[in-house]
């Protein structure tokens, strides 16, 4: 749900656990593409959340990117 960036199904902050799992499955063969996609969405979320609250959005890196990095 934009501009709140909440899940339509569970109302948790997006990407919620089910969304993360779905994205990992969808991009299982191309983690780089997943990170690029999430980076684009993170920039959109930062802009929309900042406008919504009339202040800079919090750092969204953990929410959008950290969980999707390849584990070594």
ABEGO torsion letter per residue (X at the ends): XOAAGBBAAAGBBOBBAAAAAAAAAAAAABAAAAAAAAAAAAAAAAAAAAAAAGBBBBBAAAAAAAAABBBX
